[in-house]
Amino acid sequence: MGMVRAAILDDYQNVAMKMADWSAISKDVEIKVFNAPLGAPDAVIKALQGFAVVVGMRERTAFPRKVIEALPDLKLLITTGARNNSFDVKACAERGVTVCGTGSFGSPTTGIAFGLMLELSRRIGFENARLKAGAPWQVTVGRDLEGLTLGILGLGKLGQRSAAVGKAFGMKTIAWSQNLTEDKAKAAGADLVAKEDLFRNADFITIHLVLSDRSRGLVGAKELGLMKKTSYLINTSRGPIVDEKALIAALQNNTIAGAGLDVFDVEPLPLDHPFRNMDNVVITPHLGYVSEQNYRKYFPDVVEDIRAWLDGKPVRVIDVK
């Protein structure tokens, strides 16, 4: 068997090759790294002809059926992380494409969620930019997180971690998700409340649900309308869980105090998007899982996945549900 061609996608910081030892596969695999988003499906299809192995970074590049069926050379598709809602695993199975995942490290998204909260409440980055631009001194009267109510939508691994951090800040923590029980909420240090009450009472609402048909559009005009004028919405999960048009309207009309967003309906965020020009929004470019420790777990696992597949014994295979 000749050299296998492998593509590593969406390595925006150009760090993939430094985050692991690739020597275990270097004799068998010729690697091409893509540092910029490939764009629309047709561009993805064009760029990836001839690659037997494709390594995706989370959901930055989607692999729906249309793309998979147009890549006849594809044999191994890898996602960083243990699952990927933007890969059509069924279409892969039908075409004999093996799909593998990787481990991950810690809960790096929590840092982004609380960073967004702190920026909205204490305006650290805003005041830093003012001082560096020559402003004489402070203009902000911030709100301390202590004593405020943190509402958590979804109390899985990340939601539980956020509850613990909220508690460390002295926040009162309430939670809701579709199947959340009182016992599970209590174990995480949160009070289970009705969905409407969570929106009515929380000073900060942070979303930690998986995007699914159940959660898509879960936070719409009705939910935003229940929120206090002084409260903030934080989304570090997936853009489409929030109805973006309804959120823009709420922010433009100041019916909520603001939002901290790491995720969007379209990523990268279009240059003409209203969020780029709003004073009551803090935005980050989907940094949630982008931590050095996490990448140092992702990429060695990618190397292992490729080596195991080359040896005919694939590991961490993601099967059709």
MARFIFI-172002 format. One record per residue (C-alpha): z, x, y. Coordinates in steps of 0.001 Angstrom, whole numbers, padded with zeros to 6 digits. Layout:
N
<site><w>Z</w><u>X</u><v>Y</v></site>
...
REM end
This chain:
321
<site><w>000000</w><u>000000</u><v>000000</v></site>
<site><w>-001002</w><u>001404</u><v>003413</v></site>
<site><w>001071</w><u>001348</u><v>006564</v></site>
<site><w>002514</w><u>-002064</u><v>007335</v></site>
<site><w>002132</w><u>-003140</u><v>010959</v></site>
<site><w>005266</w><u>-004584</u><v>012569</v></site>
<site><w>005655</w><u>-006174</u><v>016009</v></site>
<site><w>008959</w><u>-006274</u><v>017872</v></site>
<site><w>008802</w><u>-009007</u><v>020501</v></site>
<site><w>010452</w><u>-009578</u><v>023869</v></site>
<site><w>012308</w><u>-006269</u><v>024145</v></site>
<site><w>012663</w><u>-006740</u><v>027899</v></site>
<site><w>015017</w><u>-003799</u><v>028447</v></site>
<site><w>013031</w><u>-001513</u><v>026091</v></site>
<site><w>016109</w><u>-000788</u><v>023956</v></site>
<site><w>015222</w><u>-001952</u><v>020424</v></site>
<site><w>014270</w><u>001493</u><v>019158</v></site>
<site><w>017503</w><u>003012</u><v>020529</v></site>
<site><w>019812</w><u>000341</u><v>019076</v></site>
<site><w>019240</w><u>001286</u><v>015423</v></site>
<site><w>018159</w><u>004108</u><v>013138</v></site>
<site><w>014609</w><u>003145</u><v>012121</v></site>
<site><w>014087</w><u>006113</u><v>009776</v></site>
<site><w>014585</w><u>003997</u><v>006628</v></site>
<site><w>011245</w><u>002292</u><v>007275</v></site>
<site><w>009358</w><u>004752</u><v>009492</v></site>
<site><w>007260</w><u>006186</u><v>006617</v></site>
<site><w>005983</w><u>002727</u><v>005618</v></site>
<site><w>005855</w><u>000801</u><v>008876</v></site>
<site><w>003922</w><u>001283</u><v>012095</v></site>
<site><w>005902</w><u>-000407</u><v>014886</v></site>
<site><w>004559</w><u>-001847</u><v>018123</v></site>
<site><w>007100</w><u>-003002</u><v>020718</v></site>
<site><w>006248</w><u>-005749</u><v>023220</v></site>
<site><w>008361</w><u>-005518</u><v>026382</v></site>
<site><w>007058</w><u>-008578</u><v>028230</v></site>
<site><w>006906</w><u>-012256</u><v>027199</v></site>
<site><w>003681</w><u>-012999</u><v>025310</v></site>
<site><w>003340</w><u>-016391</u><v>027005</v></site>
<site><w>001598</w><u>-019512</u><v>025700</v></site>
<site><w>000954</w><u>-020058</u><v>021950</v></site>
<site><w>-002704</w><u>-018986</u><v>022253</v></site>
<site><w>-001646</w><u>-015671</u><v>023787</v></site>
<site><w>000945</w><u>-015185</u><v>021014</v></site>
<site><w>-001726</w><u>-015832</u><v>018371</v></site>
<site><w>-004126</w><u>-013365</u><v>020000</v></site>
<site><w>-001521</w><u>-010604</u><v>020433</v></site>
<site><w>-000144</w><u>-010780</u><v>016884</v></site>
<site><w>-003301</w><u>-010632</u><v>014770</v></site>
<site><w>-003018</w><u>-007939</u><v>012096</v></site>
<site><w>000777</w><u>-007744</u><v>012039</v></site>
<site><w>002399</w><u>-008345</u><v>008642</v></site>
<site><w>005922</w><u>-008203</u><v>010099</v></site>
<site><w>007043</w><u>-009886</u><v>013321</v></site>
<site><w>010558</w><u>-009526</u><v>014756</v></site>
<site><w>011547</w><u>-012229</u><v>017241</v></site>
<site><w>014436</w><u>-011972</u><v>019699</v></site>
<site><w>016272</w><u>-015274</u><v>019283</v></site>
<site><w>014058</w><u>-018076</u><v>020628</v></site>
<site><w>012212</w><u>-016140</u><v>023332</v></site>
<site><w>008917</w><u>-016592</u><v>021485</v></site>
<site><w>008518</w><u>-019773</u><v>019446</v></site>
<site><w>006760</w><u>-019884</u><v>016082</v></site>
<site><w>005653</w><u>-023480</u><v>015563</v></site>
<site><w>003230</w><u>-024450</u><v>012783</v></site>
<site><w>000180</w><u>-023945</u><v>015028</v></site>
<site><w>001081</w><u>-020282</u><v>015598</v></site>
<site><w>002069</w><u>-019530</u><v>012001</v></site>
<site><w>-001148</w><u>-021041</u><v>010605</v></site>
<site><w>-003213</w><u>-018912</u><v>013004</v></site>
<site><w>-001618</w><u>-015626</u><v>011828</v></site>
<site><w>-003171</w><u>-015004</u><v>008379</v></site>
<site><w>-001700</w><u>-011480</u><v>008109</v></site>
<site><w>001904</w><u>-012555</u><v>008723</v></site>
<site><w>004157</w><u>-012017</u><v>005692</v></site>
<site><w>007664</w><u>-011475</u><v>007135</v></site>
<site><w>009086</w><u>-013215</u><v>010199</v></site>
<site><w>012542</w><u>-012099</u><v>011371</v></site>
<site><w>014850</w><u>-013693</u><v>013918</v></site>
<site><w>017864</w><u>-011951</u><v>015410</v></site>
<site><w>020861</w><u>-014142</u><v>014583</v></site>
<site><w>021388</w><u>-016341</u><v>011555</v></site>
<site><w>019190</w><u>-019288</u><v>012544</v></site>
<site><w>016363</w><u>-020102</u><v>014916</v></site>
<site><w>015364</w><u>-023620</u><v>015925</v></site>
<site><w>012042</w><u>-022412</u><v>017356</v></site>
<site><w>010732</w><u>-021120</u><v>013995</v></site>
<site><w>008975</w><u>-023654</u><v>011730</v></site>
<site><w>010530</w><u>-022455</u><v>008487</v></site>
<site><w>008700</w><u>-025138</u><v>006467</v></site>
<site><w>005291</w><u>-023985</u><v>007716</v></site>
<site><w>006304</w><u>-020409</u><v>006842</v></site>
<site><w>007293</w><u>-021447</u><v>003307</v></site>
<site><w>003980</w><u>-023251</u><v>002792</v></site>
<site><w>002058</w><u>-020120</u><v>003784</v></site>
<site><w>004203</w><u>-017689</u><v>001772</v></site>
<site><w>005841</w><u>-016142</u><v>004849</v></site>
<site><w>009401</w><u>-014900</u><v>004231</v></site>
<site><w>011844</w><u>-015703</u><v>007074</v></site>
<site><w>014975</w><u>-013554</u><v>007510</v></site>
<site><w>017870</w><u>-013477</u><v>009974</v></site>
<site><w>020511</w><u>-010963</u><v>011020</v></site>
<site><w>024223</w><u>-010897</u><v>011676</v></site>
<site><w>025647</w><u>-010976</u><v>015192</v></site>
<site><w>028731</w><u>-009598</u><v>016914</v></site>
<site><w>031511</w><u>-011421</u><v>018728</v></site>
<site><w>031050</w><u>-014182</u><v>021290</v></site>
<site><w>029185</w><u>-012541</u><v>024176</v></site>
<site><w>028110</w><u>-015914</u><v>025611</v></site>
<site><w>031731</w><u>-016630</u><v>026570</v></site>
<site><w>031666</w><u>-013819</u><v>029127</v></site>
<site><w>028586</w><u>-015287</u><v>030788</v></site>
<site><w>030096</w><u>-018814</u><v>030836</v></site>
<site><w>033279</w><u>-017629</u><v>032569</v></site>
<site><w>031332</w><u>-015233</u><v>034798</v></site>
<site><w>029347</w><u>-018234</u><v>036060</v></site>
<site><w>032593</w><u>-020180</u><v>036574</v></site>
<site><w>034139</w><u>-017310</u><v>038535</v></site>
<site><w>031041</w><u>-016895</u><v>040675</v></site>
<site><w>031034</w><u>-020609</u><v>041507</v></site>
<site><w>034774</w><u>-020734</u><v>042189</v></site>
<site><w>035545</w><u>-017299</u><v>043731</v></site>
<site><w>032043</w><u>-016176</u><v>044822</v></site>
<site><w>032411</w><u>-012522</u><v>043842</v></site>
<site><w>028690</w><u>-011727</u><v>043758</v></site>
<site><w>028056</w><u>-013715</u><v>046940</v></site>
<site><w>030760</w><u>-011838</u><v>048890</v></site>
<site><w>029612</w><u>-008515</u><v>047393</v></site>
<site><w>026067</w><u>-009176</u><v>048675</v></site>
<site><w>027419</w><u>-010136</u><v>052141</v></site>
<site><w>029517</w><u>-006970</u><v>052452</v></site>
<site><w>026623</w><u>-004788</u><v>051329</v></site>
<site><w>024372</w><u>-006525</u><v>053867</v></site>
<site><w>026798</w><u>-005548</u><v>056658</v></site>
<site><w>028901</w><u>-008697</u><v>057057</v></site>
<site><w>032260</w><u>-007808</u><v>058691</v></site>
<site><w>034590</w><u>-009641</u><v>056280</v></site>
<site><w>035249</w><u>-012719</u><v>054127</v></site>
<site><w>034031</w><u>-016311</u><v>054503</v></site>
<site><w>035089</w><u>-017793</u><v>051166</v></site>
<site><w>038112</w><u>-019934</u><v>050376</v></site>
<site><w>037865</w><u>-020007</u><v>046609</v></site>
<site><w>039394</w><u>-022245</u><v>043979</v></site>
<site><w>041586</w><u>-020561</u><v>041390</v></site>
<site><w>040807</w><u>-021584</u><v>037811</v></site>
<site><w>044534</w><u>-021921</u><v>037119</v></site>
<site><w>045575</w><u>-025572</u><v>036936</v></site>
<site><w>041990</w><u>-026869</u><v>036805</v></site>
<site><w>040656</w><u>-028871</u><v>033847</v></site>
<site><w>038077</w><u>-027274</u><v>031565</v></site>
<site><w>035928</w><u>-029768</u><v>029661</v></site>
<site><w>034217</w><u>-028345</u><v>026582</v></site>
<site><w>031218</w><u>-030087</u><v>025008</v></site>
<site><w>031133</w><u>-028836</u><v>021428</v></site>
<site><w>034098</w><u>-027068</u><v>019852</v></site>
<site><w>032438</w><u>-024721</u><v>017363</v></site>
<site><w>032906</w><u>-020942</u><v>017371</v></site>
<site><w>031859</w><u>-020518</u><v>021024</v></site>
<site><w>033645</w><u>-023653</u><v>022207</v></site>
<site><w>036872</w><u>-022502</u><v>020544</v></site>
<site><w>036562</w><u>-019078</u><v>022178</v></site>
<site><w>036019</w><u>-020742</u><v>025571</v></site>
<site><w>039116</w><u>-022886</u><v>025011</v></site>
<site><w>041169</w><u>-019734</u><v>024351</v></site>
<site><w>039839</w><u>-018022</u><v>027483</v></site>
<site><w>040434</w><u>-021170</u><v>029555</v></site>
<site><w>043999</w><u>-021216</u><v>028314</v></site>
<site><w>044438</w><u>-017561</u><v>029331</v></site>
<site><w>043335</w><u>-018552</u><v>032849</v></site>
<site><w>045949</w><u>-021337</u><v>032836</v></site>
<site><w>043412</w><u>-024153</u><v>032615</v></site>
<site><w>044032</w><u>-027523</u><v>030982</v></site>
<site><w>041472</w><u>-027889</u><v>028193</v></site>
<site><w>039830</w><u>-031108</u><v>027013</v></site>
<site><w>036976</w><u>-031406</u><v>024524</v></site>
<site><w>034451</w><u>-033817</u><v>023059</v></site>
<site><w>031663</w><u>-033678</u><v>020527</v></site>
<site><w>030251</w><u>-036257</u><v>018164</v></site>
<site><w>032290</w><u>-035331</u><v>015088</v></site>
<site><w>035290</w><u>-033649</u><v>016697</v></site>
<site><w>038665</w><u>-034644</u><v>015221</v></site>
<site><w>042033</w><u>-034582</u><v>016982</v></site>
<site><w>043342</w><u>-031996</u><v>014527</v></site>
<site><w>040417</w><u>-029633</u><v>015103</v></site>
<site><w>040747</w><u>-029988</u><v>018877</v></site>
<site><w>044510</w><u>-029332</u><v>018713</v></site>
<site><w>043980</w><u>-026250</u><v>016552</v></site>
<site><w>041751</w><u>-024881</u><v>019349</v></site>
<site><w>044341</w><u>-025723</u><v>022021</v></site>
<site><w>042342</w><u>-028631</u><v>023455</v></site>
<site><w>042891</w><u>-032383</u><v>023784</v></site>
<site><w>040225</w><u>-034605</u><v>022248</v></site>
<site><w>038949</w><u>-037128</u><v>024812</v></site>
<site><w>036181</w><u>-039726</u><v>024985</v></site>
<site><w>032849</w><u>-038400</u><v>026255</v></site>
<site><w>033060</w><u>-040467</u><v>029480</v></site>
<site><w>036579</w><u>-039214</u><v>030170</v></site>
<site><w>035489</w><u>-035614</u><v>029738</v></site>
<site><w>032851</w><u>-036042</u><v>032456</v></site>
<site><w>035238</w><u>-037969</u><v>034722</v></site>
<site><w>038171</w><u>-035562</u><v>034520</v></site>
<site><w>036865</w><u>-032030</u><v>034064</v></site>
<site><w>036630</w><u>-029616</u><v>037000</v></site>
<site><w>034319</w><u>-027415</u><v>034934</v></site>
<site><w>032221</w><u>-028686</u><v>032043</v></site>
<site><w>030889</w><u>-025996</u><v>029711</v></site>
<site><w>028311</w><u>-026788</u><v>027024</v></site>
<site><w>028605</w><u>-025220</u><v>023573</v></site>
<site><w>026489</w><u>-027534</u><v>021413</v></site>
<site><w>023487</w><u>-026592</u><v>019297</v></site>
<site><w>020212</w><u>-028080</u><v>020556</v></site>
<site><w>019157</w><u>-030846</u><v>018177</v></site>
<site><w>017687</w><u>-034338</u><v>018378</v></site>
<site><w>021259</w><u>-035578</u><v>018856</v></site>
<site><w>022088</w><u>-033253</u><v>021743</v></site>
<site><w>018735</w><u>-033210</u><v>023574</v></site>
<site><w>019225</w><u>-034884</u><v>026971</v></site>
<site><w>022892</w><u>-035551</u><v>026157</v></site>
<site><w>023880</w><u>-034721</u><v>029738</v></site>
<site><w>021774</w><u>-037102</u><v>031824</v></site>
<site><w>021996</w><u>-039015</u><v>035103</v></site>
<site><w>024731</w><u>-041283</u><v>033708</v></site>
<site><w>026985</w><u>-038395</u><v>032652</v></site>
<site><w>026382</w><u>-036421</u><v>035851</v></site>
<site><w>027180</w><u>-039610</u><v>037792</v></site>
<site><w>030638</w><u>-039737</u><v>036191</v></site>
<site><w>031507</w><u>-036220</u><v>037382</v></site>
<site><w>033743</w><u>-035573</u><v>040388</v></site>
<site><w>032061</w><u>-034397</u><v>043602</v></site>
<site><w>034173</w><u>-031236</u><v>043296</v></site>
<site><w>033246</w><u>-030382</u><v>039705</v></site>
<site><w>030764</w><u>-027947</u><v>038180</v></site>
<site><w>028461</w><u>-027963</u><v>035155</v></site>
<site><w>028045</w><u>-024741</u><v>033138</v></site>
<site><w>025220</w><u>-024421</u><v>030601</v></site>
<site><w>024936</w><u>-021281</u><v>028466</v></site>
<site><w>023673</w><u>-023151</u><v>025391</v></site>
<site><w>020090</w><u>-024482</u><v>025665</v></site>
<site><w>018302</w><u>-025939</u><v>028682</v></site>
<site><w>017107</w><u>-029260</u><v>027200</v></site>
<site><w>020677</w><u>-030422</u><v>026385</v></site>
<site><w>020790</w><u>-031259</u><v>030114</v></site>
<site><w>018205</w><u>-033539</u><v>031733</v></site>
<site><w>016927</w><u>-030976</u><v>034246</v></site>
<site><w>015442</w><u>-033544</u><v>036678</v></site>
<site><w>018736</w><u>-035446</u><v>036792</v></site>
<site><w>020659</w><u>-032205</u><v>037371</v></site>
<site><w>018347</w><u>-031159</u><v>040221</v></site>
<site><w>018859</w><u>-034581</u><v>041845</v></site>
<site><w>022667</w><u>-034353</u><v>041479</v></site>
<site><w>022670</w><u>-030870</u><v>043040</v></site>
<site><w>020310</w><u>-031800</u><v>045885</v></site>
<site><w>022391</w><u>-034899</u><v>046697</v></site>
<site><w>025683</w><u>-032982</u><v>046343</v></site>
<site><w>027067</w><u>-035567</u><v>043923</v></site>
<site><w>028509</w><u>-032598</u><v>041998</v></site>
<site><w>029764</w><u>-029325</u><v>043515</v></site>
<site><w>027365</w><u>-027041</u><v>041668</v></site>
<site><w>026094</w><u>-025604</u><v>038407</v></site>
<site><w>026103</w><u>-022278</u><v>036576</v></site>
<site><w>023059</w><u>-021943</u><v>034332</v></site>
<site><w>022005</w><u>-019244</u><v>031874</v></site>
<site><w>019403</w><u>-021445</u><v>030130</v></site>
<site><w>016478</w><u>-023569</u><v>031287</v></site>
<site><w>013819</w><u>-025983</u><v>030034</v></site>
<site><w>011114</w><u>-023354</u><v>030547</v></site>
<site><w>011983</w><u>-019681</u><v>030092</v></site>
<site><w>011276</w><u>-017400</u><v>031869</v></site>
<site><w>012193</w><u>-019695</u><v>034779</v></site>
<site><w>009033</w><u>-020462</u><v>036837</v></site>
<site><w>008934</w><u>-018625</u><v>040177</v></site>
<site><w>008598</w><u>-021882</u><v>042126</v></site>
<site><w>011536</w><u>-023590</u><v>040357</v></site>
<site><w>013987</w><u>-025354</u><v>042729</v></site>
<site><w>017000</w><u>-023632</u><v>041101</v></site>
<site><w>015812</w><u>-020343</u><v>042651</v></site>
<site><w>016430</w><u>-021706</u><v>046168</v></site>
<site><w>019636</w><u>-023746</u><v>045810</v></site>
<site><w>022920</w><u>-022545</u><v>047311</v></site>
<site><w>025075</w><u>-024554</u><v>044882</v></site>
<site><w>023524</w><u>-023069</u><v>041721</v></site>
<site><w>024250</w><u>-019710</u><v>040094</v></site>
<site><w>021531</w><u>-018678</u><v>037650</v></site>
<site><w>021222</w><u>-015873</u><v>035105</v></site>
<site><w>018129</w><u>-015125</u><v>032937</v></site>
<site><w>019476</w><u>-016180</u><v>029490</v></site>
<site><w>021857</w><u>-013245</u><v>029110</v></site>
<site><w>024271</w><u>-015087</u><v>026788</v></site>
<site><w>023673</w><u>-013075</u><v>023609</v></site>
<site><w>022385</w><u>-009955</u><v>025397</v></site>
<site><w>025253</w><u>-007505</u><v>024889</v></site>
<site><w>025164</w><u>-003959</u><v>023633</v></site>
<site><w>027545</w><u>-004714</u><v>020758</v></site>
<site><w>025399</w><u>-007669</u><v>019662</v></site>
<site><w>022151</w><u>-005670</u><v>019839</v></site>
<site><w>023796</w><u>-002867</u><v>017832</v></site>
<site><w>024317</w><u>-005456</u><v>015069</v></site>
<site><w>020933</w><u>-007195</u><v>015404</v></site>
<site><w>018611</w><u>-004203</u><v>015119</v></site>
<site><w>020202</w><u>-002294</u><v>012194</v></site>
<site><w>020061</w><u>-005625</u><v>010330</v></site>
<site><w>016367</w><u>-005938</u><v>011277</v></site>
<site><w>015751</w><u>-002488</u><v>009742</v></site>
<site><w>017623</w><u>-003568</u><v>006582</v></site>
<site><w>015631</w><u>-006821</u><v>006424</v></site>
<site><w>012311</w><u>-004960</u><v>006610</v></site>
<site><w>013376</w><u>-002306</u><v>004062</v></site>
<site><w>014609</w><u>-004947</u><v>001595</v></site>
<site><w>011388</w><u>-006942</u><v>001984</v></site>
<site><w>009273</w><u>-003803</u><v>001434</v></site>
<site><w>011280</w><u>-003187</u><v>-001752</v></site>
<site><w>010607</w><u>-006737</u><v>-002954</v></site>
<site><w>014249</w><u>-007878</u><v>-002648</v></site>
<site><w>014512</w><u>-009681</u><v>000724</v></site>
<site><w>017988</w><u>-010233</u><v>002189</v></site>
<site><w>019394</w><u>-012814</u><v>004643</v></site>
<site><w>016530</w><u>-015166</u><v>003844</v></site>
<site><w>016422</w><u>-018403</u><v>005840</v></site>
<site><w>015250</w><u>-021194</u><v>003541</v></site>
<site><w>013887</w><u>-024641</u><v>004367</v></site>
<site><w>016792</w><u>-027051</u><v>004908</v></site>
REM end
